[in-house]
Amino acid sequence: MRPFVSSPLSRRQWLKSSGVVAGGALAAQSLAPAVLPALEAPNGAPAVVNGQTTLEGFLALEREIEAMRRAEGPLRLASNENPYGMAPSARQAIMDMWKEHAWYNAAAVPTLRSVYAKHVGVPEDHVLVTAGSGDVLSIVALAYAMHGGEVLTPWPTYEGLPRYAESMGATVHKVPLNGDLAHDLAAMDRRHVNSVDLVFVCNPNNPTGTLTDGAKLRDFVTTASKKSVVLVDEAYHDFVTAPEYTSMIDLVTKGENVIISRTASKIHGLAGLRTGFAIARPDIIARLQPCVTSFPGVFGARAAVASIQDTAYQTMCRDRNAEGRAIMAEAIKKMGRRMTTSHTNFVFFDTGMPVEQVQAAMKTKGFLIGRAFPPYTTWARISIGTPDEMRRVAAALPEIVRA
């Protein structure tokens, strides 16, 4: 066999002769800025200082986003997305990823785990980073409800876990909401028998936007966790401004049989980068780990690390969301329609007509809104966009929905 002899060509010469250097360099130079251009305020002020989005940077992002959303066609107000997308700091973090390699077990995910654990005040071994919070719900259903398990849930609520559990043959006990369209904890407690393996609650609730009384929910979760694992979905946690609201994470640190689900898809605007979190005791995390079916991406992990630490961006998004929510609440009140008190980035109100009709009429005016959520088939869910976008929605609604 002829021994291997190194080529007299240098690596760079070989790359040049093959066209990789020229083509690759051109591709990198043309692709990266086109995908994620650096954001800068018109006066040249930086968008990010010391990891924090500046007011000038946020206002520049707002102008960019509103123009982009108008150009895309009907305004997306159906999926409860943060209209501003990712923070300028997160955008820069992704740009910096061009310098790294996306190997298996890349450092980005362990770094995110450490940063997030510190952010929510738990040890690192209490956190599982996942490919979106939807993955958390599926993993928990796999771990606790497959092969004939039983799940107790309010209804309607976020459907990811109940539907996934049903697809695996689990029995799902659905307890109707109370008159305020919030969780009926007394009814859920009556339905909670020893055969129930998993209890699911979403607070604030989707699609109703309602917040369950903190003290009552804490008592319910504490009691329920003595018989079953309890999963509390806190996807909309970051939008709540009510002073009486508290997370249930402290029940995890107390050692209760509780799992908290959180996401980077909502206030952090990383829905397309699929990054979520399960927070639970280490033994529960160990039970969930074998059920993981996919890995979080390194781009999403790097962006989430930056966004979690960018508290200025979160505050500005929360304030803008509250402003848009107030605009919608006032418009719905003027129409004389019943609505819930929303603590999220969407509103839920009774249109008095089939939601499908409202959807179709709103689409003709340039807005995509949420579908029906039985049994509330006349209630519309509209996601909160920028304040200017919500003023446009508020002006259009009275032409469709009558008092």
N, C-alpha and C positions, 0 to 999 in steps of 0.2 A: 504494500500500500504506500502510495506517495505521501510523504509527511506534509503536514500543513506548513506553508511558508507564508509569512505575512506579506501583504501586498506593499509594493513600494509607494503606492498612492497613500497619501494621508487620508484620514477619515473625512476631512473637509473637502479634499479634492474629489473623493468618491461621491460625496453628497452633491457637490457642484456638478459633477459629470452626469449624475442621475437626475439632476433638476430638483432634488428635494430641498436644498437650501433656498434656492430662488423661489420655487413655488410655495414651499412651506412658510418662508418668511413673509411673502406677499399675502398668503392666505391669513396668517396670524395678524398681520398689520391691518388687513382690510376687514377681517371678521370681528375681532374684539371690539374696536370702537363702534362698529355698526350695531352690534348687539347691545352693548352697554356703554354708551357715551358718558364721559365724565360730566357730572352735573355741576353747574356753576351759575351763580346768580348773575343777572344782566350787568350789575355794577362790578363784576369780577370778584365779589366776596366769596369766600370758600363755603361750600355746602356743608362741610363737616369740620369741626374743630375738636381735637382730643377725643374722637370717637362719638361726639354728640352732633346731631343735625342742628344746624343754625336756623334761625327764623328765615333768613334770606334764602337758605337752601331749601327749606320747606315750601316757601312761596314759589320758588322757581319750579319745584317738583309739581306743585299744584297746577301751575300754568301748563306745564308739559303734559301732565296726566289728562287734564280736561280737554286739551286739543287732541290728544291721542284717542281718547274715548269717543269724542265726537266723530273723528275720522273713521272709526271702526264700524259705524252703523248704529243700530239700535243700542241704547244705553243699557249696559248689563246691571240690573238691579234684582237678580233672581237667586244668587248663590252666596249672599252674605260675605262678599269679598271686601277687603279693605280697598277702597277706590284708589288710594295713593300707592298701592303696591309696596315694594320693599323700600326700606330706608336708604337714603344716599350712602350711609355707612355700610349697609349690607351690599349695595351695588359695588362699592369700592372693594369690599372683601372678596366678591366674586371675581372682579378684575384681577386682584392679586393672586387668585388661584391659577391664573395662566402660568405662573412661575413654578407651580407645584405639579406633582404627579398624583393621579387618582388611583393609587394602589388599593388592593384589599387592605382592610385594617388601617386605613390612612389615619393620621393623627387628628384630623378634623373632628371625627365623631367622639373619641374620648375627651377631647378638649371641650366640646359642646356639653358632654355629660357633666364634666366638672363645673363649667360655668353655670349650667342650668341648676345643678344641685345647690350651688351657692346662692343663686338668684331666688330660689324658693325656700331656702333654709333647711335643707335635709342633707344627710351624708350622701356621698356619691353612690354607694351601694343601694340606695333607695330609688335610683333613677334608671329607667330603660329608655334609650333613644330609639325611636321607631320611624318608619317611612310614613309619617303623617299620623294624626290621632285616630283616623279611621282604622289604621293598622292596629292601634291599641285595642280598639273595640273588638276587632276580629280575633286578635290574639287572646284576649280575655274570654271570649266566647268559646274558642278552641280549648282553652285550658280548663274551663269550668262548666261548659254546657253541652258539649258534644256527647253523642251516644245516649240520647234520651234524657239529658239534663233538663232542668226547669228554670225559667227566668221570670222574674217579676219586674214589671216596668209600668210607668204611667203611660197614658196614651191620649192624644198623639204626643210624640217626642221625637228626638232624632232617631231615624229608623235604622241606622247602620248596624247596631248590635242586635236588636230584635230580629231583623230580617236575616242576618247572617246566621244567628242561632237557629232560626226556623229551618233554614236551608240544610242544616246539619242534623235535623230530626229532633231538635229540642222543643219542648212545650213552652210557649211564651204566654204568661198571664198578663193581660193588658188591663190596667185599671184606669177608667175615664178620669179626666181632669175635673176639678171642682168648678163651682160657678164663676170663679175668677180666672179660670183657665190656667190654674197653677196645679201643682201636684196635690192630690188628695191623700195626704199621708195617713189619715185615719183609715181610709178604705184600703190603702196598700198594706197597712199593718194587719188588718183583718184577713187579707188574702195571703199574708206571709206565713206559710206553713213549713214544717221541717223538711219537706221534700224539695223546697226551692234551693237551688244551688247558687244562684246569682241574682242580686238585686241591682237594677240599673236606674239611676236618676240623673237628669241633666239640669244643671242649675247655673245660670239662667237657662230656661227651657227653650228649645227650638222645636216647633215653629212659633210658639206663642210669645216668646220674649219675656215671660214672667219670671219673677224671683220668688223662691219659696222662703218663707220666714226662717231666718237663720237658726234661732233657738230650737224651733220645732223640727227643722231638718236635721240638726245635730243630734237631737234626742232620737229621732227615727233611725238615722244611720248607725248610731251607737248601739241601739237595741237590735236592729236588723243584723249587724255584723257579728252578733253573738251566735247567730244561726246560719248565716250565709256570708259569702263574700259580697261586698257592696262596691260597685263602681260608680263614682261620681264624675260625670263629664262636665268639666269646667272650661269648655272651648271658648266661651264668651266672657270669661273672668275679667279680662283686661279692659272691657268696655263698661263695666259696672261703675257707676259713680255714687250709688246710694251708700251713705255712711254706715248704715246698719249691716251691710253685706260683709261676710267673712268666708274665706275658703275653708274647705274641710281638710286641708293638708295637715293641720295639727292632730287630727285623729290618726293619721299615718304615723307621725312621730311618737304618738302615745302607744303605738303597737297594736292598734285596732285592725280588724280584718277588712281593710279599706284600700281601694285603689283609686287614685285620682288620674284623670286623663286631661292633658293640656295639649295645645297645638301652636305651631308657628304660622298657621295658615290665616289667622284672623288679623289681629292688630299688627302682626309683623309682616303681613302681606306676602307670605311665602307659600301660598296654596299650591302653586305649580312645582315647588321644589320638595314637597312631601317630607315634612319634618314634624314629629310629634313626640310626646313624652308620657310615660307611665310612671307614677310615683307611688311606691308601696314599700312594705317591709322587705328586707333582703330575701327572705324565704319565698315570698310571693313573686318577687322579681325572678328568682331562680326557677319557679314553676312556669312563668310566662316565657322565659328565654327559649326553651326548646320549640315553642309554638311560632316563633318568629319565622316569617316566610320570605322576607326581603330586607335589604339593607338601606338605611338612609343614605342619601347621596352626599358626597363631600362638598359640593357647591352649596347645597341647602344647609349643611352643618356650619360651614364658614359664614354664610349669610346670617344664620340664626345667632351665632356667637356675637357677631357685630350688632345685630338688632336688639338682642336682649340687653346688651350693655348701653345701647343708645336710648336712654330714658327720656331724653328731650323729644325724640321722634315719637315715642309712644304717647307722651303727654299731648303733643300737638295733634296727633291722630285722634286721641280720645276726646279732646276739646272740639275738634271739627265734627266728630261723629255726634257728640251731644248737641251741637248746633243744628246739624241736619235733622236729627231726631226731633228736636223741638219744632222745627219748621213743619215737619210732617204731622206732629201731634196737633199743632194749631190748625192746620188745614183740615184734618179729619174731624176735629171738634167743630169747626165751622160748618162742615157738611152734616153734622148731627148724627154721625155714625158711631156705633160702639167700638171701642178699641181697648186693647190691654195696655198696661203701663210697661213699656219696653225698657229693659236694662241691657240691651244688646246693640248690634249695628243693623237692626231691621225693625220695622213696625208690623203689627198684625191687627187688622180691623175688619169689621163686618161691612161688606159692600152692599148687602141686601140683594145680590144677584149672583148667579153662578160665576165662580172665579174664572172659568174658561172664557166667559164673555168679556170680563174685565181685562184678562190677558190679551185677548185679540184686539180690543179697542185701544189698549195702551200701546200695543206694538205699532199700530197705525200712526201713533203720535211719537214713536221713536223710543219706546221704553220696553224692556223685557223684565217682567216681574215674576214672582214665584208661582208655583202651581198650587192646586188645591190640596188640603190636608184633611181628609175625612176624619171625623164626621163634620168638620167645619168647612163645608163645601162652598159657603158664600164669603168666607174670610180670606182676605188677600194678605200675603206677606211681601213686603217691599223692602229691599235692602237699602241701606243709607249710602248715598254717594257723597260728593262734595256739597257744601251748602248751596252753591249756585245750581247744581244739578237738581237738588231737592226743591228749590224754588220753582224750577221748570215743571217738576212732577206735581207739586202742589197746585200750580196753575192749570194743569191738564186734567187733574182728577175730577173736579166738579162738573166737567162736561160729559163725564162718563158715569160717575156714581152720584145718584140723587139722594137727597135726605128722605 
